[in-house]
Amino acid sequence: MLYSITLRILYQYNSPAEVGRHLLRVTPLHLPGIQILRSARVTCDPVPSETLVRRDFFANTCTEISYRDSQDRTMFEMQAEVERLEPEPGMDVSPRRPGFRGEVQGATSLHPLSPQHFLPASPRVPRHDGIAAWAAAAAREADTAFAAVDTICAALHRDMTFDSTATLVDTPIARAFDLRRGVCQDFSHIAICALRSLGIPAGYVSGFLRTLPPEGQARLQGADAMHAWVRAWCGKDMGWVEFDPTNAVLAGSDHVVIAYGRDYFDVAPVKGALRIAGGQSTSQAVDMIRIGEGR
């Protein structure tokens, strides 16, 4: 499917920010066999004093910008055209769980895709005994690595409630798990914690998910949103497989990848620092339109 995607992130400051440096991870990835990045452009208002585009360790596209002059608002806009390929249906050829640990231990590369980076605790996903106990019970009957991942994501979808008011971007996973409520970031972090506790390497995917309005209603501009889901390493034959625990589905042609990381800390769309005396507010809007569909 071919999509036109626009992301706008607006920061408004209560008092002028004198200087600022920002790191943006908002540009979709070009992933041969998965998605094709036809074009992409990042613009900033006001125009930055300096701009640098580079790749991070996980090969995500990073746009670094800096401001020397004061500003009372900053807007970042990303426009892209992305072709998301339809995933081919596959079979579960992952190893049985008793032998899976040996496969993980044998994957000793330090390449960014190595499962070794995605098994230990990470900045936003510490180990959690309660999540580990829940995961062990939920996946007790799953006999392969892939089945365990699928079971954990389905169980999380069953046991948690999507609630956009329950958590904030910095809410610890322990709090979200206690509430059994949260947003896609919380679902993904808890799933990652659960899978790692089972010895399954797991990471975080940031991206876009196409949403459709109810039948008979017009699509609202900016109604889409950034999304998050999980990637899990299911052995040397299956490799990395992406799951969306918020919706209890495998990631498919409606999911467009922006960045891969160990957790949200690695892929946050905007990081930075400002010299400012007052507070700030932020808003975000996404338009993800299938080209040729008209919606």
MARTI-549898 format. One record per residue: x, y, z of N, C-alpha, C, O in turn; residue in one letter; residue number from 1. Coordinates in steps of 0.05 Angstrom, whole numbers. Each point is the difference from the previous one (the first is absolute). Example, Ala and Ser with C-alpha at 12.3 -4.5 7.8 and 13.67 -1.06 7.14 Angstrom:
<sites>
      nx      ny      nz     cax     cay     caz      cx      cy      cz      ox      oy      oz  rest   nr
     264    -114     156     -18      24       0      18      24       0      21       0      13     a    1
     -28      21     -27      16      24       1     -15      22      14      10      22       4     s    2
</sites>
This chain:
<sites>
      nx      ny      nz     cax     cay     caz      cx      cy      cz      ox      oy      oz  rest   nr
      17     -24       0     -17      24       0      18      25       0      20       0      13     m    1
     -29      20     -28      15      25      -2     -13      21      17     -24       5      -3     l    2
      39       8      20     -11      19      19      13      27      -3      24       2      -6     y    3
     -39      19      10      10      27       4      -4       6      29     -22      -1      11     s    4
      45       8       2      -1       4      29      11      27       7      20       9     -10     i    5
     -34       5      28       8      26      10      -1      -1      31     -21      -7      11     t    6
      43      15       1       1       2      30       7      29       7      19      11     -11     l    7
     -35       0      29       6      27      10       2      -1      31     -18     -10      13     r    8
      40      21      -3       4       1      29       5      30       7      19      12     -10     i    9
     -36      -1      27       2      28       7       6       4      29     -13     -12      17     l   10
      33      28     -11       7       8      27      -5      30       3       9      15     -16     y   11
     -24      -8      37      -4      28       6      10       6      28      -5     -15      19     q   12
      20      37     -17      14       7      25     -13      24      14      -9      19     -13     y   13
       7     -21      40     -12      21      15      17      25       0     -10      23       2     n   14
      36     -26      -5      19      22      -3      20      -9     -21       5     -23      -4     s   15
       7      42     -11      17      -7     -22      23     -19       8      13       5      21     p   16
      -8     -25     -37      23     -17       4      24      13     -14      -1       5     -24     a   17
      22       0      39      22      14     -12      17     -16     -19       7      10     -22     e   18
      -1     -34      29      15     -19     -18     -12     -27       3     -15      -6      19     v   19
      20     -11     -38     -11     -28       1      15     -19     -18      10       8     -21     g   20
      -8     -32      29      11     -22     -16     -20     -23       1     -11      -7      21     r   21
       5      -5     -44     -20     -21      -2      10     -23     -18      15       4     -19     h   22
     -23     -28      27       6     -24     -16     -26     -12      -8     -16      -8      17     l   23
      10       6     -43     -25     -10     -10       3     -28     -12      19      -4     -16     l   24
     -36     -14      23      -2     -26     -13     -29      -2     -10     -17     -12      13     r   25
      12      23     -36     -27       2     -11      -3     -10     -28     -22      -2     -11     v   26
      45      -5      -2       0      -8     -28      -3     -30      -3      16     -15      12     t   27
     -35       5     -27      -3     -29      -3      25     -13     -12      15      13     -15     p   28
     -10     -38      22      23     -15     -10      -5     -11     -27     -23      -6      -8     l   29
      45       2      -7      -1     -15     -25       9     -28       7      23      -5       7     h   30
     -42     -14     -10       5     -28       9      -5     -19     -24     -23      -7      -5     l   31
      43      -1     -10      -4     -17     -23     -16     -25       7       5     -14      20     p   32
     -26       9     -36     -17     -22       5     -23       5      19     -18     -16       3     g   33
      19      39      11     -20       6      20     -14      26      -7     -24       1      -3     i   34
      39      21       0     -11      25      -8      20      16     -16      24      -1       5     q   35
     -34      16     -24      17      16     -18      -6      29       5     -23      10      -2     i   36
      44       5       9      -3      29       5       4      14     -27      22       2     -10     l   37
     -44       8      -1       1      13     -26      11      28       2      16       8     -17     r   38
     -24       6      38      10      28       4      -5       7      29     -18     -10      12     s   39
      34      29      -2      -4      10      27      12      28       3      21       5     -12     a   40
     -33      11      28      10      27       5      -8       9      28     -23      -3       8     r   41
      43      14       6      -5      11      27       5      30      -1      21       9      -9     v   42
     -41       6      18       3      29       0      -6      10      29     -14     -13      15     t   43
      27      35      -9      -3      12      27      -7      29      -2      10      14     -18     c   44
     -27      -5      36      -8      29       0       3       9      29     -15      -9      18     d   45
      33      28     -12      17      14     -19      23     -18     -11       5     -22       9     p   46
       8      33     -30      22     -15     -13      23      -2      19       8      21      12     v   47
       3     -45      -7      22      -3      19      26      15      -9       4       5     -23     p   48
      12       1      43      27      11      -6      18     -21     -12      17       6     -17     s   49
     -20     -31      26      16     -23     -10     -17     -24      -3     -19      -4      16     e   50
      25     -13     -36     -15     -25      -4      20     -21      -8      18       5     -17     t   51
     -21     -29      28      17     -23      -7     -17     -25      -1     -16      -5      18     l   52
      17     -10     -40     -14     -25      -2      20     -23       1      20       0     -14     v   53
     -26     -20      32      18     -22       3     -15     -25       8     -25       1       2     r   54
      39     -24       1     -12     -25       9      10      -5      29      23       6       6     r   55
     -41     -18      10       9      -8      27       9     -29      -1       2     -12     -21     d   56
       4       1      44      11     -27       2     -19     -21     -13       9     -19     -13     f   57
     -35      23      16     -20     -19     -11      -8       7     -28     -19     -11     -11     f   58
      34      30      -2      -4       8     -28     -26      16      -4     -10       2     -22     a   59
       0      10      44     -23      18      -3      10      27     -11      22       8       6     n   60
     -39       6     -21       6      26     -10      -3      21      21     -22       3      12     t   61
      43      12      -6      -1      21      20       5      27     -13      19       3     -15     c   62
     -35      17      22       4      27      -9       6      17      25     -17       4      17     t   63
      42       6     -16       8      17      22      -2      29      -9       9       8     -21     e   64
     -21       8      38      -2      29      -6       7      16      25      -2      -9      22     i   65
      10      34     -27       6      18      22      -9      28      -7      -1       8     -23     s   66
      -7       7      44      -8      28      -2      18      17      17       6      -6      23     y   67
       3      28     -35      15      20      15     -17      24       9       6      13      19     r   68
     -28      -8     -34     -17      22       6     -24      -9      16      -7     -24       0     d   69
      -6      42      13     -23      -7      17     -25      -6     -17      -2      11     -23     s   70
     -16     -27      33     -25      -6     -14     -21      -6      21       5     -10      22     q   71
     -30      18     -29     -22      -5      19     -17     -24      -8     -18      -8      14     d   72
      25      -4     -36     -13     -25      -9      20     -14     -19      16      13     -13     r   73
     -19     -39      11      16     -16     -19     -19     -21     -12     -13     -14      15     t   74
      13      12     -41     -16     -21     -13      18     -17     -18      16      10     -15     m   75
     -19     -36      19      14     -19     -17     -20     -14     -18     -21      -9      10     f   76
      27       7     -36     -19     -14     -18      16     -20     -17      21       7     -11     e   77
     -31     -31       9      11     -21     -17     -21      -8     -20     -22      -7       7     m   78
      30       7     -33     -17      -9     -21      14     -22     -15      24       2      -7     q   79
     -38     -24       3      12     -23     -13     -20     -15     -18     -24       1       5     a   80
      35     -15     -24     -15     -19     -16      13     -27       3      23      -4      -6     e   81
     -39     -15      16      11     -26       8     -18     -22     -12     -24       1       2     v   82
      38     -21     -14     -14     -24      -9       4     -22      20      23      -8       4     e   83
     -44      -1       9       2     -22      19      -8     -25     -14     -23      -2      -9     r   84
      41     -18       8      -6     -24     -14     -17     -19      17       2       0      24     l   85
     -18     -16     -37     -17     -19      14      17     -23      10      13     -13     -16     e   86
     -13       8      42      16     -22      10     -10     -27     -11     -24      -5      -3     p   87
      43     -12      -3      -7     -27     -10      -7     -17      24      13       0      21     e   88
     -35     -16     -24      -7     -18      22      23     -20       5      10     -11     -19     p   89
      -4       7      44      23     -18       6      -9     -22      19     -22       1      12     g   90
      40     -20      -9      -5     -22      19      18       4      25      21      13      -2     m   91
     -29     -25      23      15       1      25      23     -20      -3      -4     -24       4     d   92
      28      34     -10      24     -18      -2      19       8      22      24      -6      -1     v   93
     -34      19      22      17       7      23       6     -25      16     -15     -19       0     s   94
      38      19      15       7     -23      16     -19      -4      24     -13      19       9     p   95
      12     -44       0     -15      -5      24      14      13      24      25       3      -1     r   96
     -39       5      20      10      17      21      24     -13      16      18      15       7     r   97
     -18     -41      -2      23     -11      14      27       4     -15      21       3      13     p   98
     -22      -2     -40      25       4     -15       4      29      -8      21       6     -13     g   99
     -40      11      18       2      28      -9      23      15      13      14      16     -13     f  100
     -10     -21      39      21      15      14      27      -5     -12      17      18      -2     r  101
     -12     -42      -8      25      -6     -13       4      16     -26      22       9      -6     g  102
     -44      -5      -9       2      16     -24       6      29       6      16      13     -13     e  103
     -28      -3      35       6      28       7      29       3       9      14      18      -8     v  104
      -5     -37      24      28       1       9      20      -3     -23      22      11       1     q  105
     -30     -25     -22      17      -3     -23       1      23     -19      17       2     -17     g  106
     -36      17      20       0      24     -17      17      22      13     -11      17      14     a  107
      37     -18     -18      18      16      15       9      26     -14      17      15      10     t  108
     -28      -9     -33       7      24     -15      -8      25      15     -19       0      16     s  109
      35      21     -20      -7      26      11     -13      19     -20      -3      24       4     l  110
      -5     -36     -27     -15      15     -20     -25      12      12     -11     -11      19     h  111
       1      34     -29     -24      13      12     -24     -19       1     -17       4      17     p  112
      15     -23     -35     -22     -19       0       4     -24      18     -18     -17       2     l  113
      41      16      11       6     -23      17     -21      -2      23      -6      20      13     s  114
      -4     -44      -7     -19      -2      23      13       6      26     -14       5      20     p  115
      41      -5     -18      13       5      26      -6      28      11       0       4      24     q  116
      -6      15     -42      -6      27      10     -27       2      12      -6      19      15     h  117
     -12     -39     -19     -28       3       6      -9     -20      21     -24      -4       4     f  118
      43      -7      11      -7     -19      21       3      12      28     -17      -6      17     l  119
      38      22     -12       2      12      27     -21      22       5     -13       9     -19     p  120
      11      -1      44     -16      24       7      11      24     -15      24       1      -5     a  121
     -42      18      -1       8      24     -14     -11      25      15     -15      -4      19     s  122
      21      28     -27      -7      24      16     -29       2       8      -6       7      23     p  123
     -13     -14     -41     -28       3       7     -14     -27       6     -23      -1       6     r  124
      39     -21      -9     -12     -27       6      18     -15      20      16     -16      -8     v  125
     -19      23      33      15     -15      21     -13     -28       4     -22      -5      -9     p  126
      37     -12      22     -12     -26       7     -22       5      21       2      18      17     r  127
     -23     -35     -18     -23       3      18     -10     -27       7     -10     -15     -18     h  128
      11       7      43      -7     -27       9     -30      -6      -6      -6     -22      -7     d  129
     -11      42      11     -29      -4      -5      -6      -6     -29     -16     -17      -6     g  130
      29      32     -12      -4      -5     -29      12     -27      -8     -12     -14     -16     i  131
      35       7      28      12     -26      -6     -18     -23       9      -3     -20     -15     a  132
      -9      23      38     -19     -21      10     -24      -2     -18      -9     -22      -7     a  133
      -2      45      -1     -23       0     -18       7     -13     -27     -16     -15     -10     w  134
      40      21       0       8     -10     -26       4     -31       1      -8     -14     -18     a  135
      20       5      40       4     -29       3     -26     -15       0      -2     -22     -12     a  136
     -18      33      26     -26     -13       1     -14       1     -28     -12     -19      -8     a  137
      13      42      -5     -14       4     -25      12     -18     -22     -15     -10     -17     a  138
      41       6      17      13     -15     -22       6     -29       8      16     -12     -14     a  139
     -28       2      35       7     -26      10      -4     -22     -22      16     -18      -2     r  140
     -37      20     -14      -6     -20     -20      13       5     -27      -3     -17     -18     e  141
      16      39      14      13       7     -26      25     -16      -3      19       3      16     a  142
     -17     -19     -37      23     -18      -2      22      10     -18      22     -11       0     d  143
     -26      33     -16      21      11     -16       4      29       7     -17      12      14     t  144
      39       0     -23       5      28       5     -21      18     -12     -10      18      13     a  145
       2     -24     -38     -20      16     -13     -27      -2      14     -13      20       4     f  146
       6     -44       4     -25      -4      14       0      15      27     -21      10       8     a  147
      44      -9       5       1      15      25      -4      29      -4     -15      13      15     a  148
      27      -2     -36      -4      29      -6     -29       6      -7     -12      19      11     v  149
       1     -35     -28     -28       3      -8     -19      -2      24     -19      16       3     d  150
      25     -35      15     -17      -4      23       2      24      20     -20       9      10     t  151
      45       1      -6       3      23      18     -14      24     -10     -14      14      15     i  152
      16      -8     -41     -13      24     -11     -30      -3       1     -14      20       5     c  153
       3     -44     -10     -29      -4       1      -9       2      29     -22      12       5     a  154
      37     -22      14      -7       1      28       0      29      10     -17       8      16     a  155
      37       7     -25       1      28       9     -23      16     -11     -12      17      14     l  156
       4     -22     -39     -23      13     -12     -25      -8      16     -18      17       3     h  157
      16     -41       7     -23      -9      15      -1      12      28     -21       8      10     r  158
      44      -6       3       1       8      28       3      30       5      -5      10      22     d  159
      13       5     -43       3      29       3     -22      15     -16     -10     -10     -20     m  160
       5      34      29     -20      17     -13      14      24     -11      16      13      13     t  161
     -21      -6     -39      11      24     -12     -14      24      13     -25       2      -1     f  162
      41      16      12     -11      23      14      20      23      -3      21       0      12     d  163
     -28      19     -29      19      22      -6       3      20      23      18      17      -1     s  164
     -34     -20      22       2      18      23      14     -12      24       5      14      20     t  165
       1     -40     -22      11     -14      24      29       5       5       9       0      23     a  166
       7       5     -44      29       3       3      10      24     -15     -14      11     -17     t  167
      39      -4      23      14      21     -15      25     -13     -13       5     -24       3     l  168
       9      40     -19      22     -11     -16      22     -11      19      15     -17      -8     v  169
     -13      27      32      21      -8      19     -10     -18      22      14      -5      20     d  170
     -38      -6     -23     -11     -18      21      16     -26       0       3     -12     -21     t  171
       6       3      44      15     -25       1     -17     -24      -7     -24       1       4     p  172
      37     -21     -15     -16     -24      -8     -13     -13      24     -22     -12      -3     i  173
      34      14      26     -12     -12      24     -27      12       6     -19     -14       8     a  174
      17      40     -11     -26      14       5     -21      -8     -21     -22      -6       7     r  175
      30       5     -32     -19      -8     -21      -9     -29       3     -23      -6      -4     a  176
      41     -11      13      -7     -28       4     -19      -3      24     -19     -15      -1     f  177
      24      30      22     -18      -1      23     -28      10      -8     -20     -12       9     d  178
      19      33     -25     -26      10      -9     -14     -18     -20     -24      -1      -2     l  179
      40     -14     -12      -9     -16     -24     -14      19     -20     -19      -8     -13     r  180
      29      32      11     -10      20     -18      23      16     -12      21       3      13     r  181
     -25       7     -37      20      17     -12      -3       2     -30     -21      -7     -11     g  182
      42      17      -2       0       5     -29      20     -19     -13      11     -18      14     v  183
      -7      21     -40      16     -19     -15      29      -2      11      12     -21       0     c  184
      -2      44      10      27      -1      12       1     -19      24      19     -15       4     q  185
     -40      16      13      -1     -17      24      -4     -29      -8      14     -17      11     d  186
     -32      12     -30      -3     -28      -9      27     -11     -10       7     -23       6     f  187
       7      39     -22      25      -9     -12      22      -5      22      14     -20      -1     s  188
     -12      39      19      21      -3      21      -6     -24      18      19     -15       7     h  189
     -44      10       0      -6     -23      17       5     -26     -16      10     -19      11     i  190
     -18      19     -37       5     -24     -16      30      -6      -2       8     -23       2     a  191
       8      44      -6      29      -3      -2      11     -11      26      16     -19       0     i  192
     -24      30      23       8     -10      26      -7     -29       3      16     -17      10     c  193
     -41      10     -17      -9     -28       3      16     -19     -17       8     -21       9     a  194
      -3      28     -34      15     -17     -18      29      -4       9      10     -22      -1     l  195
       2      44       9      28      -3      10       1     -18      24      20     -15       4     r  196
     -40      16      13       0     -17      24      -2     -30      -8       9     -17      16     s  197
     -19      12     -39      -1     -28     -11      24      -7     -16       2     -22     -11     l  198
      18      40       9      24      -6     -15      -3       6     -29      16      -9     -16     g  199
     -37      24       8      -4       7     -28       8      29      -5     -12      18      12     i  200
      32     -13     -29       8      27      -6     -23      16     -12     -14     -10     -18     p  201
       9      34      27     -22      16      -9       7      30       0      15       9      18     a  202
     -25       6     -37       6      28      -3     -25      16      -7     -22     -11      -3     g  203
      26      36       1     -22      20      -4       1      10     -28      21       5     -12     y  204
     -45      -2       0      -3      12     -27     -17      24       2     -23      -1      11     v  205
      32      24     -21     -17      24      -2      -8       3     -29      15      -7     -18     s  206
     -39      17      13      -9       2     -27     -27      13      -2      -9      14      18     g  207
      -4     -20     -40     -27      10      -6     -18     -23      -5       8     -21     -11     f  208
     -33      24      19     -21     -20      -5     -23      14     -13     -12      19      11     l  209
       4     -29     -35     -23      12     -13     -25      -7      15      -5     -23       8     r  210
     -12      43      -3     -26      -4      13     -22       9     -19       4      18     -16     t  211
     -26     -32      18     -23       6     -18     -23      11      16      -5     -10      22     l  212
     -10      30     -32     -23      10      15     -23     -20      -1       0     -18     -17     p  213
     -20      21      35     -23     -18      -2     -14       3     -27       1      21     -13     p  214
     -13     -43       4     -13       0     -26     -20      23      -2     -17       4      17     e  215
      19      10     -39     -19      22      -6       9      27      11     -12      20      -5     g  216
      35     -20      20      10      26      11      25       8     -15      16     -16      -9     q  217
     -13      43       7      24      10     -14      25      -3      17      -2       1      25     a  218
      24      -4     -38      26      -2      14       8      28      10      -2      19     -15     r  219
      10     -17      40       9      26      11      30       4      -4      16     -19       5     l  220
      -8      42     -14      28       6      -3      13       0      27     -10      10      20     q  221
      34     -23     -19      15      -1      25     -11     -20      20       9       0      23     g  222
     -27     -17     -32     -13     -19      19      18     -24       5      -4     -14      20     a  223
      22       8     -38      18     -22       5      21       7      21       0      23       9     d  224
      16     -41      -1      19       5      21      25     -17      -4      -1     -20     -14     a  225
      22      28      28      24     -18       0      -8     -25      17     -17       1      17     m  226
      31     -23     -23      -8     -25      12      26     -14       9      22       7      -8     h  227
     -25     -28      24      22     -16       9      -8     -29       1     -23      -7       6     a  228
      42     -10     -13      -5     -29       2      27     -13       6      19      13       7     w  229
     -18     -40      -8      22     -16      10      12     -16     -22     -14     -10     -18     v  230
      41       6      19      13     -19     -18      14     -20      19      12       7      20     r  231
     -14     -33     -28      11     -21      17      17     -18     -18      -7      -6     -23     a  232
      30      -3      33      17     -18     -15      -9     -29       6       1      -9      22     w  233
      -9      -4     -44     -12     -27       3      18     -22     -11     -10     -20     -10     c  234
      36      24      12      19     -21      -8      13       7     -27      -9      18     -14     g  235
      30     -32       8      16       6     -24     -15      -4     -26       6      13     -20     k  236
     -26     -31      20     -15      -5     -25     -22      21      -4      -5       8     -23     d  237
      -9       0      44     -21      20      -2      10      28       2     -11      19     -12     m  238
      32     -15      28      11      27       4     -20      17      16     -13      -9      18     g  239
      12      35     -26     -16      20      15     -29       0     -12      -4       1     -24     w  240
     -15      -3      43     -28       1      -8     -13      22      17       6       4      23     v  241
     -24      12     -36     -12      23      13     -29      -6       8     -16     -10     -16     e  242
       9      16      41     -26      -4      11     -11      26      11      15      16      10     f  243
     -41     -12     -12     -14      24      10     -18      -9      23     -22      -8      -4     d  244
      33       9      29     -17     -10      23     -24      18       6     -19     -10      11     p  245
      20      35     -19     -23      18       5     -24     -10     -15     -23       2      10     t  246
      27     -13     -34     -22      -9     -17       0     -30      -4     -17     -11     -14     n  247
      35      -4      27       1     -29      -1       3     -10     -29     -15     -19      -7     a  248
      33      31      -8       4      -9     -28      30       1      -6      16      14      14     v  249
      -8     -29     -34      27       3     -11       1      27     -15     -20       8     -12     l  250
      42       6      13       3      24     -15      -3      -6     -29      12     -19     -10     a  251
     -28      35      -4      -5      -5     -28       2      24     -18      16      18       6     g  252
     -31     -18     -27       3      21     -20     -11      27       9       4      20     -14     s  253
     -17     -19      37      -9      26      11      20      12      20      -4      22      10     d  254
      26     -37      -5      20      10      18      25      10     -15      11     -15     -16     h  255
      -4      39      20      24      12     -13      21       6      21      -6      14      19     v  256
      30     -25     -22      21       2      20      15      26      -3       8       8     -21     v  257
      -4       6      44      18      23       2      27      -9      11      21       6     -12     i  258
     -21     -20      35      26      -5      13      -2     -26      17     -22      -7       9     a  259
      45      -5      -5       3     -24      17      18       7      23      19      16      -3     y  260
     -25     -27      27      17       4      23      -6     -20      22     -17     -18      -4     g  261
      31      21      26      -5     -18      23     -26       7      14     -14     -18      10     r  262
       8      44      -9     -25       9      11      -5      29      -9      15       9     -18     d  263
     -34       5      29      -7      27      -9      24      19       2       2      19     -16     y  264
      15     -23      36      23      18       4      17       2     -26      10      21      -6     f  265
      -8     -43      -9      17      -1     -24     -14      13     -24      14       7     -19     d  266
     -40      -4      19     -14       7     -24     -19      24       3     -16       6     -18     v  267
      17       8      41     -17      23       4       1      19     -23      21       6     -10     a  268
     -44       3       0       0      17     -24      15      26       3      11      10     -19     p  269
     -11       1      43      14      25       5      14      -2      27     -12      -6      21     v  270
      38      11     -21      16       4      24      14      26      -2       4      10     -22     k  271
       3       2      44      15      25      -2       2      15      26      -7     -10      21     g  272
      18      34     -23       4      17      23      -5      29      -8       6       8     -22     a  273
     -18       7      40      -7      28      -4      10      17      23       2     -10      23     l  274
       5      35     -28       4      19      21     -25      17       2      -5      17     -17     r  275
     -11     -22      38     -26      12       1      -7       5      29       8     -16      18     i  276
     -24      37     -12      -7       6      28     -28     -10       7      -5      -5      23     a  277
     -12       2     -43     -28      -9       5      -5     -28      -9      18     -15      -7     g  278
     -44       8       7      -8     -27      -9      -4      -1     -30       5      20     -14     g  279
     -16     -43       5      -5      -3     -28     -24     -20      -3      -6     -15      18     q  280
      -6      16     -41     -21     -19      -7       6     -12     -28      15      13     -15     s  281
     -25     -36      10       5     -13     -25     -25     -13     -12     -17      -8      15     t  282
      16       7     -41     -22     -14     -13      11     -15     -25      21       7     -10     s  283
     -36     -27       2      10     -17     -22     -24      -7     -18     -22      -5      10     q  284
      27       4     -36     -21      -8     -19      13     -17     -22      22       6      -9     a  285
     -36     -27       1      10     -18     -21     -22      -3     -21     -24      -5       7     v  286
      31       7     -32     -17      -8     -22      13     -22     -16      22       3     -10     d  287
     -35     -26       9      10     -23     -14     -21      -9     -20     -20     -12       7     m  288
      25      19     -33     -21      -4     -20      10     -20     -21      22       3     -10     i  289
     -38     -23       5       8     -19     -21      -4      13     -28     -22       9      -6     r  290
      43      -7      -9      -1      13     -26     -17     -17     -19       4     -24      -3     i  291
     -23      37     -10     -18     -14     -18     -25      -9      13     -19      -8     -14     g  292
      18      10      41     -24      -8      14     -18      24       6     -24      -3       3     e  293
      37      27       0     -16      24       6      -7       3      29     -19      15       7     g  294
      32     -30      11      -6       2      28      24      -8      17      -1       1      24     r  295
</sites>
